[in-house]
Amino acid sequence: MSSLKIVSFILLMVLLAIGFNLARHKPLWTDEIYSQTVSVEKFSYPDILLGKVKEGNTCPLFYLIQKMICDMTQYRVPSTGLEPWDQHAQILLRVNPVFFMSLAIAVIFYCIARFYSSLAGVFASFVALSSPMVWLYWAESRPYAMWVLLGTLQLLFFLSIIRKEELNIRTWNWLAVIHGLLSLTVITSVGQIMAVSFLLWILKSRDWKKYLGLTILPLLICFYYYGRSSLSPLWVPNNFMKLIYPSISVEQRGLFAVYTTFLLVQYFQSRGNAHVLTIGKEERRSWALIALMLAVAFSYIIFYKLREIPGHAGHELPVRQFIFLTPVGIIATVLFSLDLMRAVKNQMWIRINVALALGGLMIIHFLRNCFGIIGIY
């Protein structure tokens, strides 16, 4: 265990170095400059906490942390304004996202390596670093990296709860804390919170008192900040699936389709005498959560579609609104890949073909995204 923690810490240090190098080479853009010069510097801590910032997302956690970092380092925006290529600002203002995105990847490695194997942890890191959304928002002074970290922790705590027959109250309470932090980070975390809570109600506990901190309070916080937000008009592109693609690639969707096929095969074979495939109980429940998260994403698309102003007034709905699917895609890819290999462990020929197919999908996924990532930086 100690050696795994050491390796995870070293990985975190390497990831931080990569993140700050990206920050140094990536100019600040309009949203980052606006957030710093207006939302962070012009509002007090109580005003930020009350949701008075003039943003579409008024949840305060990111702005509070950013303000504390600036106060501790005594940083202020220059009187001449914040320039895109201000080297000092590019690093300092991105400490927050670089740390949280790096920590998210390191946590994925640690948890997968601990509960499965070191090789599985390496594979999980590879999948995470293959995601374009990780690279796009690794060094961006906005709440998205924090959203990825909290979404990652939410999924891992959910998995920890469903792994055991007996309910672990300590883990449940930690998940409630994560839900609280999510509600203080982004308004649209409401869907994630409801999806996880619904499955836990079905699978684990129907004691409504346990959901006061896990679900009710976080939802009330989300609704409060939604009421304080100044949402600009957004319109949904005709090809709305392009909002999903950057977070869950075509290769990952192919893997989900294959895994769903295996689930169907197992269901039908369970009604007969032949038992060729055995899909894990934990992974089946994970599949249900992935399906719910995708349903949440499509419900958001419908919501924005219904709010559209004729003539495409405002801005196109950005893909970053769906970044919560990034940890979903990463963890699902790892769990489903491991379970598919385990399902055919006694069928050598099928096992070889599944391994080749999975390896090919992930290599294509990595190479295709590499070109896009290089283009970004």
C-alpha angles and dihedrals in degrees: 000000000000092000090052090052090050092050090047091051091050089049090051091052091050091048091050090052090051092046095051090046088055090048091053092054099040118082120227112256135208099276093048092049092047093049092052100041096041114017098037106031102034098048131067124230093259092049091050091048091051091053097248095139114116097241137118086239109046096176104130109213098091094044092047092052091045092051091049091052091051092046093049092049092038090233120164130175109261116257088243090059135256113300122207092236098046098137095199093050093044089062103033098045090050099052087098099054096035091055095045096046092046090048091050092057093044091049091051090052093047097047097044092045091048098048099034118012143303090255090053089051091053090048090050091052090049091052092048093050089049092063115102091206090061091056095040094056102026090098105028123114096228134094096267099096090050089050090053092050094048091044089052092050091046092056094044093050089047090053090048091053096049093044091072129060093216117063112248105215093195092057090044090054092049089052088051088054090051090051090051091051091047090054089052091049107049135002095223092061083091090091094051092049093049093047094053093041092050093053093046089051090053098040108028123015138003095188100125092204090067089061097057092086097024098052119355099054095045090048092050089051091051092050091049093055091042087059089051096047126106100215113194118216113276131187129204117236117240090243093053092170089076086074089064101038099077091055098038112027127212089256091054091048088051089053091050090051091051091048091049088052090053089051090053091048090052091048093053095042089052087064091057137043100262117091110184099144131043117189115196120252093228092050092049089055090046088054089056090052092049090051090050092049090052089049088053090053093051091046088057090052090052090047093054091043091056090049094050118127112224114259095037094276116185122010137327113263104263124231090232089075086072098047089114085078091064097079088039090057094044098049094040091051091053097044095045093046092051093046094048090053091047092047092060099036091121094046103071098184093048090044092055092049093047090049092050092047093048092045092049093049093051094045091051089046091051097044095045092051093044091068091050092047092049088051091054095054 
